[in-house]
């Protein structure tokens, strides 16, 4: 099954502790997705060259891709594909509009 959500898309969380939050997709790997400002966890880091003092930092943790939906014009929608001439484009199922 193809992953229909790409980096840079805006999504809304539909399940889990952050249900209802919206954010921009930072990365997509297999069936996991990283969304800006969603599913934050605290992590203890040792001092290193990039972080001289170390300490407790807060960062995003991956979500399962099934827990988010694509946000198009303020409404969540599923994504489909159709051929536009000789190009395959993504389409919002709710409105039928071409996404990209």
N, C-alpha and C positions, 0 to 999 in steps of 0.2 A: 504494500500500500504506500502511495506517495505521500510525502510530508507536504502539506499545502500551505503552511505558514512559513514565511521567510524572514530573515533578519531585516529589521527596520519597520515591520508591520506593527500596527497598534492592536493590542488584544485586551480582552476582559477575562478575568478569572471567574470560572463558573462553579468551582468546587474547591473545598479546602478552607483553611483558616483565613485566607486572604480573599474570599469570595466577594465579588463586586469591584475589586480594585482593577484599574486599567494601567497599562504601561506599554512601552516600546520594547520590542524583542531585540535582545542583545546578541543572542546566538541560538542556533538550533543544531543539536547533535543527536542523530538517530531519533529516539522517541522522547527526548528531554529538551526543554526549552528554558532559556534564561530571560526573565522579564525584569526591566528596570524598576527598582523600588518595590518588588513583590517577593514574598517568601524570604525575608531577611533573617539571617542567622548571625550569631556572634561567634567569633573565632579568635582563639588566643594565638598570637604570633610571637616567635622569638625575634630578637634583634637581628637584622641582616643589613646588607649594603643598601637596599632600597628603603628599608624601614629601620632607622637607626635605634629607636627606642623600643620597638616591639609593642606589646600590649594587646588590649582587646579591641578588635575591629569588627565592624558590621558589614556584611556583604550579602549579595543575592545568592540563593541556592537554586538549583534546577528544579523545575516542575515537570510533571508528566504532560505531554502535549495534549492529552485528552481533557485536561482540566482548564483549557483556555479556548476561547472562540474569537474569531477575527472580528474587529470592530470597523464597520463601514458606515460613514455618515451618522455616527452616534448610536447605531443599532448593531447588535451582534448578528452574524450571519454565517452560514456554512459557505464553503468555497467549492466551486466546480471548475471544470475546464471546457473550453470550446475552441474550435479552429476559427481564426480570423484571417482569412486568406490562406497563406501557407504557414502562419505563426500560431502556436498554441498559447492561449491567454487564459488568465484566471478570471473567473466570473463570480460575483456575489449572487448566491442562490435566492436571497430574499428579494432583490430588486432586478436582477438580470443584468446589472451594469458591469462593464469590464473594469477590473481592478488595476491591472498594469499592462 
